[in-house]
Structure formats: structure tokens, C-alpha cells
Amino acid sequence: NKIIRGAIAEEKPVIVHFCRHGLVDGSLVLEDDGGNDKAVSPSGLAALFELHADYVECVVLNACHSLKAAEAICQYIN
């Protein structure tokens, strides 16, 4: 998602908190650039945080079924 990538790159947060819906496969449902819901896979979330691992120290996932996403993100964020 370009909006999220841009916001993280611009703000350079230490903590990122997602509060959205989660799917059984571990995907999080985020909004795309047009405001429509889009499922983002655990590997997609991991790739996002790989880009921002220099400054993001904590990611909070407030969603059902988010364990797979958390495990994927942990490859890059302690």
C-alpha cells in the first residue's frame, strides 16, 4: 500500500500500530489508495517492514488471526 509505505517513510515511527481486520490466512485487511479494503499477506507485511527496519522497533497488530503476520514481520523487526 503506497499510502502506508509513504507515511512510514515520511514519519519514521519507532512504533507502528495496525488496528484492522485479520483473515484466517494471516493477511491484514488494509485500505488501498482508493479507500477500498485489500488483504495484505504476511509476506507483504514483512516486505514492508524490511524497508523500514532501520527505525521501526515495534509493530502492534490489533487484529484477529494476526500470528502469521507477526511471525513474518519478526524476520525484520525485533
Buried (B, 14 or more C-beta within 10 A) or exposed (E): BEEBEEEBEEEEBEEBEBEBBBBEEBBBBBEEEEEEEBBBBBBBBBBBBEEBEEEBEEBEBEBEBBEBBBEBBEEBBE
